[in-house]
Amino acid sequence: MTTPQFRPALASIPAYKAGKPPAAGKAASYKLSSNENPYPPLPGVIAAAARAAETLNRYPDMAVSRLHTALADKYGVDVGQIASGAGSVAVFYHLLQAMCAAGDEVVYAWRSFEAYPIAVGLTGACGVPVPVDDAGRHDLPAMAAAVTDRTKVLVVCTPNNPTGPAVHGDELLRLIDAVPPSVLVAIDEAYHEFVDDPEVPDALEVARGRDNVVVLRTFSKAYGLAGLRVGYAVGPAPVAEAIRKCALPFGVSSIAQETAIASLQAEAELMQRVEALKVERARIAAALIDQGWQVPSPQGNFVWLALGDESDEFAAACDDMGVSVRPFAGDGVRITIGEPQANDLLLTATDKWLRDRG
């Protein structure tokens, strides 16, 4: 019997795996598997969402005008240099739709954000993964060397999800100068607000005035709006326009736009929460190192343990203790910085794991 036939590319594209919640039945259980901000929305942000909910019978502003204007004012760019979507991952999908066709290539580090190979594969392009080094950092010279005349996009994830380190300013500039101007360098800064390494630049300043550099950011992490899905790109006006052409109509809801604006207005208070998470991150990283773990420089809201083939077993052991973490089979485990009680339970689990292995 004849049935609908799917694109052959789908057979080789992995499904995206979200972080799973902890196993039920524990007296106390915590989810440290999805890089969520553990703080609830501020009252002013909730009030903005409630006001926007009163007009849910109307379509949202397709141009996302008020948010784009607020972002343009914040970063000192023209509003035409802003594009948005349902999270920075959606903006990345739209970017690849605008740039890539069958046979093109996209260079990215690996292991890095697991959506990259999925998004690339859906365009029909070929992903060119370049292994991170032993410290979990991008091998930027190798990435530059991987560029060919078929390369359309080169992706830099800084801080790198899931390993944690961020790219330094001098090496980023060398990379951008090394690639042809026809290659678009997409800098994914979803965790930019958590960086405290003084050698890590603001990619928006690096990108300013360059025709082939675009920066992706999100309200999901530092701003705590993961459930509303709103991210954005800042880059050359032709790039932003191309992203907007590929964007799903009305992809940013009215509630998402209004809460994002309210979050920008409450930025000072929200960044105090980010600072608290950075302090907690330093505490957890130091404790893990004291226990005997090797922890790559954590510049996002998470830490990375390179457990290799033991990753799934470790995740299961944590789950048994009431903490869900995110294993990447064969590579390692990413652990979100959560509330102190969750982090303390995590440290108990990591200490037990090492002691059990003597």
N, C-alpha and C positions, 0 to 999 in steps of 0.2 A: 504494500500500500504506500502511495506517495504521501509524504508528510513535509511540513515546512522544514527547510534546511537552514541551519545557522551558519554564520561566517566561520570558516575554518580556523581563524585566529583564536576563537573562543576556546578551542580545545587545549591551547597551551597557556591560557591566562589563568593564574590562580585567583581564587576568591579572596576578597579582603576579610581578614579575621579581626573582629573587634575584641577588646579585652573582656574577659568573662567575669561575672560577679563571683564572690566567694561562695563556697558550698553552703547550702542551707543547714540549719540545725546547730550552728555554733552560738555559744552564749554571746560572743562578740566577734563580729566579722567585718572585714574592711576590703574595699576594692582599690588596689594599687596597680591596676592593669591597663588603665586607659589614659593616663596623663591628664586626668581631670583636676581642676582646681578644687580643693576640699572645702573652700569657703562658700557659703551660700551667697546669692546676689544681694547687693546692698538694697536697703529699703527704697531709695530713689530710683534704682533700676527696676525694681518690681513695680513701682508706681507707674513708671513709663510704659511698662509692658501692659499694665491694666488699662491705661488710657488708650493704648493702641488697639487693645482687644475690643473696644467699643465700636470699632469700624471694620470688624472682620467681614462684614457683608460686602465690602468694597475691595477691589484689587489693590495691591500695593503699588507704590510709585515704581514703575519699571526702570526708571533711570536712577533710582536710589539717590535722588538729587541732594537731599539734606545731608546724608551721611558722606557722600562724595565731597560736598563743599566743606564739611567739617574736617575731613581728612586732608583735603588740599590746603586748608588754612593751617592745620597742625604741622604739616611737613613743608610748607612754603613752596608748593608746586601748583601748576595749573590744574584745574578740575578735570581737564581732558586727559590728564595723566593717571587717572584713577579708574580701576575696574573692580567690580565686586562679584561675589557669588556665595553659594551656600557652603561657606567654609573655604579656607585657602586651598583645600584639596580640589574643590570644584573649580576654582579659578585656574588651578594647574591643569585640570582636564581641558578646560576651554582654551587655555594657552596652547596645549599640544594639538587640539583640533585646528587651531588657527595656523599652526606652524608645520605640521607633519602630515605626510601621506605615505602610502606603501613604499617601502624601500629606503625611506629616510632613517636616520639614526639619532638616538638621544643618549648622551653620555651621562652617567650618574654614579656616585659611589655606592658600594655595597659591602656590608649591609647598611642600608639606609631606610628611608620611609617606604614601607611595603606597598604603598599605593603607586609608586613610580612605575614599576614594570607593568602593573595592570593598566594604568593610564596610557602608557606607551603602546602596549599591545593592542588596545582598542582602536588606536589610530591606524594600525597596520604598519607602523614604524618598527624598527628594531632597537631594542635596548642594548646598550653597551655598558655593562656593569664593571666598575673598576674597584678591586678590593680595597677596603680601608686597611691601614697599617695595624701593627700589633697594639698600638695605643688607642685604636678605634677612631683615628683621625683620617680625613680625606687625604689620599695620595694625589695632590694636585698636579705635580709634574706628570704622573702617569695618566691622569685624566686629560691633560693637555695633549699628551702624545697619542691618546686614543681618538682624537678628533681627525676626521677624514673629510673628503669633499662631499660626503653624504650626510655629515652631521648638521642637524638643524638647531638642536638645543643642547646645552650643557647645564646640568643641575648641580647646584651647591647647596647642601642642607646644613645650615649652621645656626645654632648647635645641631649636631647630627642626631637624628632620631633613628635608632634607639641607643647609640653608643655614648653620646653625651658631649664630646669635645666640640669646640667651635673653631672656625677658620680664622687665622690671624690676618691682620690688615696687609702686611707686606706680601704674604703668599697669595692673598686674594688678588691684589693688584697685578702680581706677576702672571697669574693665571689669565686674567682678563686681557692683559697685553699680549699673551701668547696665542690666544685663539683668534681666528679670522673674524673680521667685523661682521661677516655674514652669519656667524653663529650667535644665537641668542643665549646669553648667560642668565639663567633663572636662579636667583638666590632665595631659598626658602628659609625665612626667618620666623617660623611659627613660635619659636621659644626665645626670641630676641630679648624680651624684657627680663629674663632670668639670668642673663649673662653677667658675670662679674670679673672675667678675665680682662685686664686692661689692654691687652694686645688685640682684642677682638673689636673690629670697627662697627659702626652703624652702616649697614650696607646701603642705606638710602643716600648717605653722603658719598659712598664709593660710586653709586650709580648715577649721581647727579651729573647731567651734561653728557652722558654716554648714550649712544644710540642703540646699543645691543645688550643692555643690562636692565633686568626687571626684578623687582623685589616683591616677594609674597609674604603677607602677614595675616594674622587671624585674631578674632576676639574670643576664641574658644579657650585659650590657655590662661594667660595672665589676667584677662578681663572676666574670666569665669562664665562665658556664654556658650559653652559647648552644646547645650541643648537647643540653641536657637540657630546655629549654623550661619555664621557670617564671617567671611574673610575677604581680603582685597589684594590687589596688585598696585604697585606704584612704579611707573616706568615711562619710557618714551611714549608720546601721544599716539603714534601709529600702532604701537604694541597694545596699549590699553584699548584703543578702538577695536582692534582685531579680537581681543578677548571679549569685549562687550558684544560684538557681532555673533560670537559663538555661544554666548551665555543663554541658559534656559530663561525664557520670559518669566518675569515675576519671581525669579529664583531667591531673592532676598525678601522675606516677608515684612509686612508693616511692623510687626512686633520686633523682629530682629533689627530692623533699621533704627527704631526708636530706642531700644535698649542699648544698642551700640553707641548711639549719640549720648545717651545718659551716662554710659560708662566712660566716654571721653571726658564728659563734664565732671565726673567723679574720679578722675584719673589719680589725683594725689592720694586719695584714700585707698584706692585699689592697689597702688604701688607700695603702700605700706604693707599690705598683705603679701605682695610679691617679696618684699624684703624679709618678712617673717619666714616665708617658704625657703628663701635662700639660706637663712640662718639654720633652719631645720635641715636643709640639704647638706650643709657643711657638717652638722652634727652627725648625721647618718653616715656620710662618706668617711668621716674620721673613725667612727665606731667600727665600720666594716673593715677598714684598713687595720685597725687594732686587732680585730678578730683574725686577721690573716688573709683577707681578700685583696685582690688587685682591682682597683676601681679607676677607670679612665676619668679624666678631668670632667666632672659633671657641670655642664653649663645650661642644661634645660631644667625642667622640674622633675627629674628622674635620675636614677643611677643605673649603671650597667654592670652585670656580672657575666664574664665570658666563660660560661659553664660548658660550652660545646655540646657533646652528646648527652650530657647529664641535665640539660635544660628542662626537659619535660618532667623528669623525675623530681627535680628541685621544685618546680612549680607545683607539682602534686603534693609535695611535703609541706609547702607553705599553705596550700589550700586546706590541708588537714588541720592546720593550726588556726585557720580563720582569716588568712590573708591571701587574696588572689593577686598574682603577678603575671607578667606577660612573657611567656617563653617563645623564643624563636628557634625552632628545632635545629640542632646541630651548631648553633652559634652562641646563644646566651640568653639571658633573662633581663628584661627591663622592669624596673621597679619605680613607680611613681612616688614622689614625696607627698604624703598625705598628712592627716592630723597626727599630733604627737603620739596618741595611743596606738594608732595603726603602725607608725614607724617603730615604736617600742616592741610591738608584737613581731614585726618583721625582723628586728635584730635578735629576738629570741629564737626565731626560726633559723636565721642564718648561723647563729652560734651553735645551735643544736645540729645543724647539717654538718658543720666542720667537726664537731666533737664525735658524732656518730661515725665519721670516717677516720678518726683517730690520728 
